[in-house]
Amino acid sequence: MIPTLLTATFVFIIALIAAPPVDIDGIRELDFESLLYGNNIISGAIIPTSASIGLHFYPIWEAASVDE
């Protein structure tokens, strides 16, 4: 479990510092959230929008049972 936590922490820190801008909403307005684009440590968080929450948790809430 320690290697997994270390890897996740390392990747999160790299993403916080140098993540490229992304089009989250599909309206061609890029979100600049990393520290390289002038955000401070508070606003430069990896923001879980409703689109990303739906993308990652869709298989969980659409499963008919825990066995799936």
HELIX and SHEET records of a PDB file:
HELIX    1   1 ILE A    2  ALA A   18  1                                  17    
HELIX    2   2 LEU A   35  TYR A   37  5                                   3    
HELIX    3   3 SER A   50  GLU A   62  1                                  13    
END                                                                             
